[in-house]
Amino acid sequence: MRIDETFAGTGPVFSFEFLPPRTPLGERNLYDALSELKALEPAFVSVTYGAGGSTRERTIEIVKSIRERYGLEAMAHFTCVGSTVDELRATLDEMLAAGIDNVLALRGDPSAGEEQWTRTEGGLEYSRELVELIARDYPFAIGAACFPETHIHASSPEDDLAHLVEKVDAGVHFLITQLFFDNERYFEFVRRARGAGITVPIVPGIMPITNAGQIERMSERCGASIPQALRAELHARGEDEEAVAELGVAYASLQCAELLAAGAPGIHFYTLNRSPATRAILSALKLHKPWERAVYPSSMSSPSASRGEPSAAS
């Protein structure tokens, strides 16, 4: 099923992101997590590429396995790193033949050992070009990434938003944000995006904190800020991983509840191939149903948000 059709339904859309495992143990952990999270009935799951597109074949294989083995809708991440246009088309043809309906189109990270992103000869330069290629010649529902705190390589927030408008206009059906920990960053970003004419769903991407050092490294790498109060609480727990994880679940649960009560169209959980934190958070959300008490349930997914106008209650 196309994911854009899922967003056209009622109620929030919950989804999970997984990484292609590199070892037999990692593969077992992945499928254990999938087995445990399947009971929460996610609308879809997504599977990433490794840096430089290093796990391209593995990504497609896992997406096919998830669909066949678990009956879950699965979306393949797809980048233009290290590939010519002909090679990109060959991969898209393979996805199409496998019955995959959804693609997350990304420029991608530099290849292993490289700090700067460079276009492959005969390939593409920008994610917008990748979206154009897919939208023109393939029937996939197309997702793309967006950055509430601005892409680390953008010259300014205004420039970043202008490029996002071009990308959406090229054929993107929905957006998923980079991880963030301050909801006001998301709300402000959505207001700016709606003001620029972007009308597609903008799904907040949430990463439950399970390890303080890990989340600080990841946040620094992708340009996501950690609020000072949250950072202080993480540091206060030191090396007590259980205490950090408990804080992470509590913080993400409150964060998601506020987002959904404000009308966010769903939550995309960055699971890191682990199930306990995500399972606890989503179980609490489904029990509490904060979206049912939203003042303007669709305000975060419609242009009216940029004008401060209430949307029709669903």
Backbone bond lengths (Angstrom), bond angles and torsions (degrees), N, CA, C in turn:
res aa  C-N    CA-C-N  psi(-1)  N-CA   C-N-CA  omega(-1)  CA-C   N-CA-C  phi
1 M - - - 1.471 - - 1.520 109.92 -
2 R 1.304 115.93 140.29 1.468 120.32 177.92 1.528 109.87 -70.93
3 I 1.326 115.82 135.13 1.460 120.64 -177.15 1.522 111.64 -67.64
4 D 1.322 118.17 -32.23 1.467 119.14 179.27 1.527 110.94 -62.32
5 E 1.324 117.65 -30.26 1.462 120.77 175.94 1.528 110.60 -69.74
6 T 1.339 116.52 -32.92 1.464 120.53 177.50 1.523 110.77 -62.97
7 F 1.324 116.55 -41.16 1.466 119.97 179.83 1.521 112.18 -68.91
8 A 1.317 117.48 -18.08 1.463 120.70 178.86 1.523 111.50 -79.06
9 G 1.337 117.93 -8.36 1.446 121.72 -179.92 1.524 111.65 -82.47
10 T 1.327 115.42 -170.70 1.464 120.30 179.52 1.522 109.95 -98.56
11 G 1.316 116.09 153.03 1.460 121.22 178.21 1.508 112.31 82.76
12 P 1.341 116.72 161.66 1.463 121.30 -177.84 1.524 111.74 -71.37
13 V 1.321 115.12 152.00 1.465 123.01 179.86 1.528 108.08 -104.51
14 F 1.327 116.75 119.97 1.458 121.54 178.90 1.522 109.58 -106.44
15 S 1.327 115.52 138.78 1.464 120.34 -177.85 1.515 109.86 -147.75
16 F 1.348 115.09 161.43 1.461 121.90 -176.89 1.519 109.64 -127.60
17 E 1.327 115.64 146.59 1.462 120.32 175.77 1.530 109.95 -114.58
18 F 1.339 114.82 135.59 1.461 121.32 -179.59 1.523 110.66 -124.79
19 L 1.325 114.85 159.19 1.457 122.63 178.38 1.525 109.69 -106.05
20 P 1.316 119.40 142.19 1.472 119.77 175.14 1.526 110.04 -65.12
21 P 1.335 119.00 125.13 1.467 120.52 -179.19 1.518 111.21 -70.81
22 R 1.330 115.51 152.49 1.468 120.83 -178.51 1.531 112.37 -109.00
23 T 1.325 117.05 -9.69 1.464 120.65 -177.63 1.526 109.25 -134.46
24 P 1.330 118.54 162.67 1.472 120.93 175.38 1.528 112.19 -57.42
25 L 1.366 116.85 -39.10 1.459 119.64 178.10 1.528 110.28 -64.48
26 G 1.337 115.70 -42.24 1.458 119.57 178.26 1.512 112.05 -61.91
27 E 1.312 116.40 -36.92 1.459 120.39 178.70 1.526 110.55 -66.31
28 R 1.337 116.74 -41.12 1.460 119.64 177.85 1.532 110.59 -63.54
29 N 1.343 116.05 -41.24 1.469 119.99 179.17 1.525 110.77 -62.52
30 L 1.331 115.93 -40.07 1.465 120.36 179.66 1.522 110.47 -61.56
31 Y 1.317 116.40 -50.34 1.463 119.15 -175.87 1.525 111.78 -72.06
32 D 1.328 117.60 -27.73 1.464 119.97 172.21 1.529 110.16 -63.91
33 A 1.339 115.47 -45.01 1.467 119.96 179.53 1.525 110.90 -63.31
34 L 1.324 116.53 -41.90 1.462 120.19 178.76 1.530 111.03 -62.04
35 S 1.313 116.33 -41.99 1.461 120.18 179.94 1.526 111.11 -61.65
36 E 1.334 116.19 -40.15 1.463 120.43 -177.81 1.525 111.97 -75.17
37 L 1.337 117.15 -35.83 1.459 120.80 -177.05 1.526 113.04 -83.50
38 K 1.321 116.95 -20.59 1.461 120.12 179.84 1.520 111.68 -57.71
39 A 1.331 116.90 -33.81 1.460 121.04 -178.54 1.531 112.22 -62.60
40 L 1.331 116.61 -20.85 1.464 120.57 179.52 1.528 112.11 -84.02
41 E 1.321 116.54 -0.27 1.461 123.32 175.09 1.535 113.56 53.61
42 P 1.329 116.80 59.42 1.459 118.48 176.03 1.522 110.71 -64.77
43 A 1.322 116.73 150.21 1.458 120.73 177.48 1.524 110.74 -68.11
44 F 1.338 115.47 -34.36 1.459 120.11 176.66 1.516 109.37 -164.73
45 V 1.319 116.10 164.99 1.458 122.42 170.97 1.524 107.63 -125.45
46 S 1.315 116.32 157.53 1.460 120.01 176.64 1.518 109.68 -126.55
47 V 1.331 115.76 155.03 1.459 122.03 -178.60 1.517 108.27 -128.01
48 T 1.329 116.27 126.60 1.461 121.20 -173.32 1.528 112.15 -82.08
49 Y 1.336 113.85 169.22 1.465 122.49 165.86 1.520 107.68 -94.47
50 G 1.313 116.96 155.82 1.453 120.44 168.93 1.521 109.15 -77.76
51 A 1.320 116.55 171.24 1.462 120.85 178.52 1.522 109.93 -55.33
52 G 1.336 115.30 134.82 1.451 119.87 178.99 1.515 113.60 69.64
53 G 1.336 116.84 18.53 1.462 119.59 -179.11 1.513 113.00 70.19
54 S 1.340 116.22 25.91 1.465 120.74 -171.11 1.521 114.13 -70.63
55 T 1.335 118.09 -14.73 1.464 119.44 -179.21 1.523 111.39 -118.00
56 R 1.327 116.66 28.72 1.469 120.81 -174.79 1.533 112.57 -51.87
57 E 1.333 116.78 -53.93 1.458 120.15 -178.22 1.529 111.38 -63.51
58 R 1.326 116.01 -38.27 1.474 120.51 -179.53 1.526 110.04 -66.78
59 T 1.320 117.03 -38.82 1.464 120.66 179.18 1.515 110.96 -59.43
60 I 1.316 117.26 -48.95 1.463 121.11 -178.98 1.527 110.46 -63.75
61 E 1.316 116.21 -41.38 1.465 120.71 179.23 1.525 110.93 -60.07
62 I 1.344 116.78 -44.05 1.462 120.62 -178.02 1.525 110.81 -69.70
63 V 1.330 117.51 -40.10 1.463 120.48 177.33 1.526 110.16 -58.81
64 K 1.316 116.61 -45.28 1.467 120.49 178.30 1.531 110.66 -61.90
65 S 1.333 116.55 -41.87 1.463 121.02 -178.98 1.526 111.11 -65.44
66 I 1.331 117.36 -40.76 1.465 121.07 179.82 1.526 110.44 -62.27
67 R 1.314 115.79 -42.95 1.460 120.05 179.91 1.532 111.15 -64.22
68 E 1.326 115.68 -44.06 1.461 119.93 -174.73 1.527 112.45 -79.58
69 R 1.325 116.26 -39.26 1.467 121.08 -172.41 1.524 113.10 -84.63
70 Y 1.356 115.81 -33.26 1.457 119.34 -174.32 1.523 113.22 -116.46
71 G 1.311 117.52 -9.05 1.459 120.47 -179.70 1.519 112.95 68.11
72 L 1.331 116.79 24.08 1.458 121.53 179.62 1.525 109.96 -99.90
73 E 1.331 115.78 144.21 1.460 118.78 173.25 1.530 107.86 -70.48
74 A 1.307 117.08 133.35 1.464 121.01 -176.35 1.520 110.18 -129.84
75 M 1.303 115.67 141.12 1.461 122.92 -179.07 1.524 109.50 -116.78
76 A 1.307 116.90 132.02 1.460 121.47 178.27 1.527 110.02 -91.95
77 H 1.321 116.72 130.96 1.462 119.85 168.05 1.532 107.54 -70.43
78 F 1.317 115.87 148.35 1.462 119.46 -174.68 1.521 109.03 -147.77
79 T 1.331 116.83 118.98 1.458 121.22 -178.11 1.518 110.99 -118.28
80 C 1.335 114.31 165.32 1.464 118.90 179.01 1.524 112.36 -102.69
81 V 1.333 116.95 12.91 1.463 120.94 -179.90 1.529 110.76 -71.08
82 G 1.320 116.03 131.94 1.458 120.95 171.65 1.511 115.23 69.40
83 S 1.340 118.02 19.54 1.463 120.20 -176.94 1.522 111.28 -134.53
84 T 1.303 115.72 144.33 1.453 120.89 170.54 1.528 108.21 -81.76
85 V 1.320 116.16 168.92 1.458 120.18 178.24 1.523 110.34 -60.62
86 D 1.323 116.54 -40.56 1.469 119.71 179.04 1.527 110.82 -62.03
87 E 1.329 117.19 -40.09 1.464 120.57 179.03 1.524 110.77 -68.56
88 L 1.332 117.00 -37.70 1.461 120.28 176.23 1.529 110.40 -61.28
89 R 1.312 115.80 -44.42 1.460 120.00 179.37 1.536 110.88 -62.69
90 A 1.316 116.52 -39.47 1.465 119.54 179.95 1.527 110.62 -62.26
91 T 1.345 116.75 -40.09 1.461 120.23 178.68 1.521 110.92 -68.14
92 L 1.327 117.09 -41.46 1.462 120.68 177.71 1.528 111.00 -63.00
93 D 1.322 115.99 -38.94 1.469 120.09 176.66 1.526 110.62 -61.96
94 E 1.340 115.98 -39.85 1.465 120.45 178.70 1.523 110.54 -64.60
95 M 1.332 116.85 -42.11 1.458 120.24 177.73 1.522 111.01 -61.85
96 L 1.315 115.72 -44.68 1.457 120.72 -179.20 1.525 110.66 -61.06
97 A 1.318 116.34 -43.53 1.466 120.65 -179.98 1.521 111.51 -65.82
98 A 1.337 116.96 -27.74 1.464 121.23 -179.93 1.522 112.44 -81.78
99 G 1.335 117.78 -2.49 1.459 121.01 179.36 1.509 114.00 83.75
100 I 1.340 117.81 13.36 1.461 121.62 177.95 1.526 108.89 -73.16
101 D 1.338 116.42 133.79 1.465 121.24 -176.45 1.522 114.02 -106.93
102 N 1.339 116.99 -13.50 1.462 120.36 -169.41 1.519 111.94 -134.28
103 V 1.330 115.57 139.43 1.457 121.55 -178.22 1.526 108.96 -136.05
104 L 1.337 116.84 135.55 1.463 121.48 171.60 1.520 107.18 -99.45
105 A 1.324 116.69 108.55 1.462 122.24 -173.44 1.522 110.50 -88.90
106 L 1.326 116.39 120.51 1.460 123.22 -176.14 1.521 110.08 -133.61
107 R 1.317 116.46 150.03 1.460 117.97 171.83 1.518 110.04 -66.65
108 G 1.319 116.19 -43.34 1.458 121.05 178.02 1.515 112.97 99.80
109 D 1.329 115.06 162.88 1.463 122.42 178.65 1.517 110.27 -85.47
110 P 1.335 117.40 160.66 1.468 120.35 177.72 1.523 111.69 -57.80
111 S 1.312 115.55 154.10 1.457 120.68 176.93 1.527 110.02 -63.69
112 A 1.321 115.67 160.07 1.464 120.96 -178.39 1.521 111.24 -54.43
113 G 1.340 115.75 132.78 1.458 121.00 178.77 1.513 114.45 87.42
114 E 1.335 117.83 -3.27 1.464 121.53 -179.11 1.523 109.93 -112.96
115 E 1.325 116.65 139.88 1.458 121.10 178.54 1.522 111.66 -93.85
116 Q 1.324 116.97 -33.33 1.456 121.34 -178.51 1.526 110.69 -103.63
117 W 1.333 115.08 142.84 1.458 119.64 177.67 1.530 108.96 -80.44
118 T 1.317 116.68 131.16 1.464 121.02 178.03 1.523 109.50 -130.58
119 R 1.307 115.71 143.15 1.465 121.06 -179.74 1.516 110.10 -71.68
120 T 1.317 116.07 134.69 1.453 121.43 174.06 1.520 109.18 -72.25
121 E 1.306 117.53 137.16 1.463 120.42 178.52 1.533 109.20 -58.79
122 G 1.323 115.19 127.14 1.459 119.69 -176.57 1.514 113.50 83.93
123 G 1.339 115.43 5.33 1.458 120.34 -178.65 1.516 112.50 -108.95
124 L 1.323 116.02 -155.73 1.460 122.23 -176.89 1.523 110.52 -114.92
125 E 1.324 115.68 156.47 1.459 122.12 -176.87 1.526 112.60 -98.67
126 Y 1.331 116.10 -38.95 1.465 120.44 -170.80 1.530 111.37 -126.42
127 S 1.341 115.05 155.35 1.464 118.88 176.99 1.527 110.84 -63.99
128 R 1.334 117.95 -30.06 1.462 120.17 176.48 1.521 111.34 -57.84
129 E 1.329 116.56 -39.99 1.463 119.60 179.05 1.520 111.33 -66.28
130 L 1.321 115.99 -35.22 1.462 119.97 177.84 1.527 109.94 -66.96
131 V 1.329 116.80 -43.02 1.462 120.95 177.07 1.528 110.18 -60.01
132 E 1.320 117.00 -44.11 1.465 121.06 179.53 1.524 111.06 -59.38
133 L 1.327 116.47 -43.61 1.459 120.99 179.63 1.526 111.12 -60.91
134 I 1.326 115.79 -47.51 1.469 120.06 -177.87 1.530 110.63 -66.63
135 A 1.339 116.48 -47.48 1.464 120.41 -176.21 1.518 111.95 -64.11
136 R 1.317 116.55 -33.76 1.462 120.56 -177.24 1.525 112.46 -73.44
137 D 1.324 116.88 -36.93 1.466 119.31 -167.95 1.527 115.72 -120.92
138 Y 1.346 118.30 -3.01 1.455 120.10 -175.71 1.530 110.86 -136.36
139 P 1.349 116.88 152.01 1.465 120.57 -175.00 1.530 114.75 -91.01
140 F 1.326 117.78 17.99 1.455 120.54 -176.36 1.526 112.24 -70.17
141 A 1.333 116.13 149.55 1.458 120.75 161.44 1.528 106.40 -75.90
142 I 1.322 117.09 132.04 1.460 121.39 -171.85 1.524 110.53 -112.49
143 G 1.323 115.44 122.11 1.453 121.40 171.43 1.516 109.48 -103.84
144 A 1.326 116.12 162.23 1.461 121.15 178.04 1.524 108.84 -148.98
145 A 1.319 115.17 165.89 1.460 121.24 -178.92 1.523 110.55 -94.59
146 C 1.334 115.38 153.00 1.461 120.80 172.26 1.527 108.06 -143.08
147 F 1.335 116.05 166.23 1.463 120.12 -165.57 1.532 110.87 -133.86
148 P 1.332 117.73 98.63 1.468 120.84 -179.44 1.529 113.48 -55.46
149 E 1.334 116.99 -29.43 1.464 120.01 -179.46 1.525 111.72 -108.28
150 T 1.330 116.49 19.74 1.468 124.16 175.10 1.526 111.29 78.89
151 H 1.318 115.80 135.05 1.469 121.70 177.98 1.527 109.70 -59.87
152 I 1.312 116.71 139.52 1.467 120.74 -174.50 1.525 112.92 -61.85
153 H 1.335 118.65 -22.25 1.456 120.80 -179.57 1.520 113.15 -100.82
154 A 1.331 117.57 1.79 1.466 120.54 178.84 1.517 110.11 -76.63
155 S 1.319 116.21 146.85 1.465 120.07 -178.98 1.522 112.18 -76.60
156 S 1.341 117.46 -22.61 1.460 121.80 179.82 1.522 108.60 -166.92
157 P 1.340 117.63 162.11 1.464 119.43 175.46 1.529 112.22 -59.46
158 E 1.321 116.45 -36.43 1.464 120.48 179.81 1.523 111.17 -65.70
159 D 1.317 116.11 -41.95 1.470 120.51 178.48 1.528 110.22 -66.12
160 D 1.316 116.89 -40.90 1.458 121.23 179.13 1.524 110.37 -61.66
161 L 1.325 117.05 -43.83 1.455 120.95 -179.80 1.525 111.35 -66.94
162 A 1.320 117.20 -38.38 1.468 120.19 178.37 1.523 110.86 -61.38
163 H 1.337 116.66 -41.17 1.469 120.15 177.82 1.532 110.69 -66.79
164 L 1.330 116.77 -35.12 1.464 119.96 178.72 1.532 110.36 -66.00
165 V 1.315 116.97 -41.35 1.462 120.44 177.13 1.527 110.30 -58.31
166 E 1.329 116.56 -44.28 1.465 120.33 178.71 1.522 111.09 -61.54
167 K 1.320 115.65 -40.91 1.466 120.62 -178.06 1.531 110.42 -66.45
168 V 1.325 117.18 -45.03 1.458 120.39 179.00 1.525 110.41 -63.92
169 D 1.322 116.67 -43.24 1.467 120.59 179.48 1.531 111.69 -62.07
170 A 1.326 116.68 -25.26 1.464 120.37 -179.53 1.527 112.10 -73.90
171 G 1.353 117.44 -15.45 1.465 118.13 176.48 1.512 116.56 139.86
172 V 1.327 118.79 15.09 1.468 121.54 179.83 1.529 110.18 -75.69
173 H 1.336 116.02 136.42 1.465 121.28 -178.57 1.534 113.12 -99.27
174 F 1.324 118.21 -23.61 1.452 121.42 178.23 1.519 108.54 -160.11
175 L 1.335 115.90 157.19 1.460 122.93 -178.41 1.517 110.16 -121.45
176 I 1.328 116.28 145.11 1.458 123.01 173.61 1.519 107.53 -123.14
177 T 1.323 116.96 130.02 1.461 119.82 -175.84 1.528 112.37 -80.83
178 Q 1.318 113.56 157.14 1.452 121.09 166.33 1.530 107.56 -63.66
179 L 1.325 117.56 158.57 1.461 120.19 179.42 1.531 110.46 -60.53
180 F 1.320 115.89 148.98 1.464 122.57 176.33 1.517 108.29 -153.68
181 F 1.334 116.04 160.29 1.466 120.65 -177.44 1.520 113.03 -124.19
182 D 1.316 117.27 -4.09 1.462 122.59 178.91 1.526 107.09 -116.82
183 N 1.329 117.85 108.80 1.456 120.53 -174.92 1.525 113.19 -61.26
184 E 1.321 117.13 -28.88 1.462 118.36 -179.98 1.530 111.19 -62.66
185 R 1.330 116.98 -28.18 1.469 120.13 175.57 1.533 110.14 -62.77
186 Y 1.338 115.78 -40.55 1.468 119.94 178.31 1.528 110.87 -68.52
187 F 1.325 116.79 -48.45 1.457 119.71 -177.81 1.533 111.32 -58.65
188 E 1.313 115.97 -44.81 1.461 119.71 -179.79 1.527 110.74 -65.63
189 F 1.319 116.83 -40.33 1.464 120.43 178.76 1.526 110.73 -62.05
190 V 1.322 117.47 -44.07 1.460 120.59 179.71 1.528 110.36 -63.10
191 R 1.335 117.15 -41.36 1.468 119.67 177.52 1.525 110.84 -59.31
192 R 1.325 116.20 -42.86 1.462 120.01 -179.65 1.534 110.88 -67.69
193 A 1.324 116.10 -41.19 1.463 120.01 -179.72 1.524 111.28 -64.60
194 R 1.330 117.04 -43.50 1.463 119.86 177.68 1.532 110.61 -64.08
195 G 1.312 115.95 -38.82 1.458 119.37 178.20 1.520 112.64 -64.36
196 A 1.343 116.10 -26.32 1.465 120.76 178.85 1.527 111.91 -87.32
197 G 1.330 116.88 -0.49 1.454 119.97 176.25 1.516 115.49 98.88
198 I 1.333 118.78 5.06 1.461 121.59 177.99 1.523 108.89 -79.31
199 T 1.326 116.97 123.03 1.464 120.70 -175.77 1.523 114.10 -114.84
200 V 1.335 118.43 -6.80 1.466 120.38 -177.00 1.528 110.37 -72.21
201 P 1.348 118.62 158.37 1.466 120.64 176.99 1.532 111.32 -57.37
202 I 1.330 115.72 138.48 1.464 122.31 177.06 1.522 106.91 -117.74
203 V 1.323 115.91 103.19 1.465 122.38 -171.87 1.522 110.05 -92.46
204 P 1.328 118.57 124.34 1.468 119.76 177.07 1.522 111.82 -69.00
205 G 1.327 115.82 132.78 1.457 121.85 175.55 1.518 109.99 -96.99
206 I 1.322 117.37 121.70 1.463 122.62 -173.69 1.524 110.00 -120.24
207 M 1.324 115.78 130.51 1.458 120.92 175.98 1.525 109.74 -113.69
208 P 1.328 118.38 109.65 1.464 119.84 175.96 1.535 110.16 -62.26
209 I 1.302 116.70 133.59 1.467 121.03 -178.97 1.522 109.31 -80.51
210 T 1.318 115.94 123.72 1.463 120.59 175.82 1.524 112.21 -121.79
211 N 1.337 116.98 -13.61 1.463 122.01 -179.35 1.516 107.90 -148.08
212 A 1.335 116.95 120.73 1.464 120.89 -173.28 1.529 111.98 -63.87
213 G 1.324 116.98 -47.52 1.460 119.91 -178.74 1.522 111.74 -62.72
214 Q 1.315 115.79 -41.83 1.460 120.44 -179.18 1.522 111.38 -62.46
215 I 1.330 117.33 -45.15 1.465 119.46 -176.53 1.525 110.98 -70.52
216 E 1.324 117.81 -31.16 1.458 119.45 176.82 1.528 110.88 -68.14
217 R 1.324 117.41 -39.58 1.467 120.69 177.73 1.522 111.05 -66.15
218 M 1.309 116.93 -44.77 1.455 120.63 -179.05 1.521 111.28 -65.35
219 S 1.324 116.46 -41.29 1.463 120.40 -179.89 1.516 111.41 -64.14
220 E 1.320 115.99 -41.41 1.465 119.56 178.27 1.522 111.05 -64.06
221 R 1.326 116.29 -39.99 1.462 120.58 -178.02 1.530 112.49 -66.26
222 C 1.322 116.99 -34.88 1.469 118.84 -176.36 1.525 113.39 -104.56
223 G 1.330 118.06 1.31 1.458 120.46 175.76 1.514 114.28 80.22
224 A 1.323 118.07 25.09 1.469 121.53 177.44 1.528 108.84 -96.71
225 S 1.320 116.70 129.37 1.466 120.54 -178.24 1.531 110.66 -86.04
226 I 1.329 115.68 148.24 1.458 122.24 174.46 1.520 107.29 -108.10
227 P 1.339 118.91 119.64 1.468 120.30 179.92 1.526 111.05 -53.03
228 Q 1.320 115.51 144.25 1.463 120.54 -174.78 1.519 112.01 -57.70
229 A 1.336 117.63 -41.57 1.468 120.49 -178.69 1.525 110.97 -64.44
230 L 1.331 117.32 -40.08 1.460 120.76 178.31 1.524 110.65 -66.49
231 R 1.319 116.60 -42.57 1.467 120.33 179.10 1.535 110.58 -60.97
232 A 1.325 115.98 -41.41 1.474 119.96 179.79 1.527 111.10 -63.05
233 E 1.320 116.84 -41.25 1.465 120.32 179.27 1.531 110.91 -66.58
234 L 1.322 116.90 -37.33 1.464 120.12 177.71 1.525 110.28 -64.34
235 H 1.324 116.18 -46.03 1.465 120.30 -178.66 1.529 111.06 -65.85
236 A 1.323 116.37 -32.47 1.470 119.76 -179.36 1.532 111.54 -65.14
237 R 1.314 116.12 -22.71 1.466 120.40 -179.92 1.520 112.41 -89.29
238 G 1.318 116.83 -7.04 1.452 121.98 173.37 1.520 113.11 52.89
239 E 1.330 115.58 -126.81 1.461 121.81 -177.39 1.526 112.98 -92.38
240 D 1.321 116.97 9.97 1.469 120.70 -179.95 1.526 108.43 -80.67
241 E 1.332 116.63 90.85 1.461 121.13 -174.45 1.533 112.05 -63.99
242 E 1.313 116.47 -34.55 1.465 119.03 179.04 1.523 110.96 -64.38
243 A 1.329 116.59 -41.73 1.461 120.80 179.06 1.528 110.75 -66.99
244 V 1.333 116.84 -39.00 1.470 120.59 177.16 1.524 110.22 -62.53
245 A 1.326 116.74 -44.96 1.458 120.60 -179.33 1.525 111.72 -64.11
246 E 1.333 116.86 -38.18 1.461 119.86 177.93 1.523 110.55 -63.79
247 L 1.323 116.83 -42.59 1.464 120.64 176.13 1.524 110.24 -62.87
248 G 1.340 116.05 -42.26 1.460 120.11 -179.02 1.515 112.50 -60.03
249 V 1.332 116.77 -42.68 1.464 120.78 178.92 1.526 110.21 -65.45
250 A 1.327 116.56 -45.24 1.466 120.14 -179.34 1.531 110.87 -62.74
251 Y 1.326 116.62 -45.22 1.465 120.27 -177.89 1.525 110.97 -64.44
252 A 1.331 116.72 -47.21 1.461 119.95 -178.43 1.530 111.39 -66.04
253 S 1.320 117.62 -34.90 1.464 120.49 177.95 1.523 110.78 -62.48
254 L 1.342 116.72 -45.63 1.460 120.43 178.02 1.531 110.82 -66.39
255 Q 1.322 116.06 -40.27 1.460 120.77 179.30 1.526 110.77 -60.83
256 C 1.329 116.70 -47.89 1.468 120.95 -179.34 1.525 111.26 -65.72
257 A 1.322 117.48 -40.36 1.462 120.32 -179.90 1.522 110.85 -60.63
258 E 1.329 116.53 -42.48 1.467 119.74 179.13 1.529 110.85 -65.90
259 L 1.322 117.13 -41.71 1.462 120.80 179.65 1.523 111.09 -61.88
260 L 1.322 116.40 -46.01 1.461 120.32 -177.50 1.524 111.61 -69.83
261 A 1.332 117.17 -36.45 1.463 120.43 177.19 1.523 111.06 -65.93
262 A 1.323 116.97 -26.56 1.464 121.48 178.05 1.522 112.37 -85.50
263 G 1.342 117.18 -3.33 1.455 120.04 175.83 1.507 116.10 102.55
264 A 1.339 119.42 12.92 1.465 119.83 175.77 1.528 109.06 -57.67
265 P 1.343 118.03 141.94 1.466 120.33 -174.17 1.522 114.83 -72.74
266 G 1.307 117.69 -5.84 1.457 121.97 -179.63 1.509 109.92 163.28
267 I 1.313 116.82 -169.07 1.465 123.24 176.41 1.514 108.01 -136.66
268 H 1.333 116.16 133.24 1.461 121.81 173.27 1.524 106.85 -107.85
269 F 1.330 117.17 114.19 1.461 121.65 -175.76 1.527 110.72 -91.93
270 Y 1.329 116.42 126.10 1.461 122.10 171.62 1.522 106.59 -85.15
271 T 1.329 116.40 102.73 1.469 120.52 -168.84 1.527 114.35 -87.05
272 L 1.342 118.39 -21.89 1.461 121.93 -172.65 1.530 110.83 54.71
273 N 1.342 115.05 31.89 1.472 122.76 177.36 1.525 113.80 63.55
274 R 1.327 115.78 25.62 1.461 120.41 175.96 1.516 108.53 -121.97
275 S 1.332 116.35 144.70 1.467 118.82 -174.98 1.523 116.19 -104.34
276 P 1.361 121.72 -30.18 1.469 119.09 -168.66 1.528 114.82 -56.85
277 A 1.338 118.15 -48.69 1.469 119.72 -176.82 1.517 111.24 -65.07
278 T 1.318 116.36 -48.20 1.462 119.85 -179.21 1.523 110.67 -62.60
279 R 1.325 117.12 -40.32 1.454 121.00 -179.60 1.527 110.64 -63.22
280 A 1.321 117.26 -41.71 1.467 120.74 -179.90 1.524 111.03 -66.24
281 I 1.321 116.53 -43.51 1.464 120.54 -177.57 1.519 111.15 -66.00
282 L 1.324 116.90 -49.82 1.462 119.79 -176.55 1.527 111.34 -68.75
283 S 1.310 117.45 -34.95 1.467 119.61 176.87 1.527 110.29 -61.60
284 A 1.326 116.94 -43.15 1.468 120.82 179.07 1.524 110.78 -65.31
285 L 1.325 117.35 -40.34 1.461 120.60 179.81 1.524 111.16 -64.43
286 K 1.323 116.66 -43.04 1.463 119.20 -178.98 1.527 111.23 -67.95
287 L 1.315 116.82 -28.79 1.461 120.73 176.92 1.529 110.82 -74.33
288 H 1.331 115.75 -41.18 1.467 121.62 -173.78 1.530 112.37 -84.19
289 K 1.358 117.95 -32.47 1.467 124.83 178.90 1.540 113.06 51.97
290 P 1.321 117.49 59.75 1.478 118.74 -178.92 1.523 113.07 -62.43
291 W 1.329 118.22 -24.72 1.462 120.45 -179.02 1.531 112.23 -66.40
292 E 1.328 117.57 -21.68 1.458 119.78 179.31 1.514 112.05 -74.41
293 R 1.322 117.14 -14.53 1.463 120.89 178.52 1.519 111.68 -107.54
294 A 1.327 116.12 14.19 1.460 119.62 178.80 1.524 110.27 -66.67
295 V 1.323 115.47 138.39 1.466 120.21 177.70 1.515 110.06 -69.63
296 Y 1.336 115.41 -47.96 1.455 121.75 178.41 1.522 107.44 -125.12
297 P 1.308 119.46 84.02 1.465 122.42 -169.39 1.510 115.66 -54.56
298 S 1.330 119.15 -30.73 1.464 118.90 -176.48 1.521 113.07 -107.86
299 S 1.331 117.65 12.23 1.462 120.02 -173.23 1.513 113.58 -63.79
300 M 1.341 117.41 -30.12 1.454 119.32 -179.16 1.527 112.12 -82.23
301 S 1.315 117.84 -5.82 1.458 119.46 -178.34 1.519 112.46 -124.34
302 S 1.344 116.55 18.53 1.455 119.27 178.19 1.518 110.10 -139.26
303 P 1.337 118.47 155.75 1.454 121.40 -178.27 1.512 113.71 -60.30
304 S 1.340 118.83 -20.38 1.462 120.37 -177.98 1.513 112.43 -61.82
305 A 1.361 116.71 -21.71 1.468 119.63 -179.98 1.511 111.25 -60.76
306 S 1.329 117.50 -33.55 1.460 120.03 -176.81 1.512 111.53 -73.67
307 R 1.351 117.58 -17.52 1.467 120.19 -178.60 1.519 111.95 -104.68
308 G 1.351 116.17 -1.12 1.454 119.06 -178.78 1.506 113.28 72.88
309 E 1.345 118.91 20.29 1.448 121.72 -178.65 1.517 109.94 -96.59
310 P 1.340 117.39 141.18 1.468 118.80 175.83 1.507 111.31 -69.40
311 S 1.338 115.79 143.91 1.458 121.16 175.59 1.525 107.92 -94.45
312 A 1.315 115.67 161.90 1.454 119.64 178.69 1.526 109.49 -64.48
313 A 1.320 116.75 133.34 1.458 120.23 179.80 1.504 109.80 -67.16
314 S 1.328 116.25 140.37 1.469 119.92 179.67 1.505 110.30 -89.19
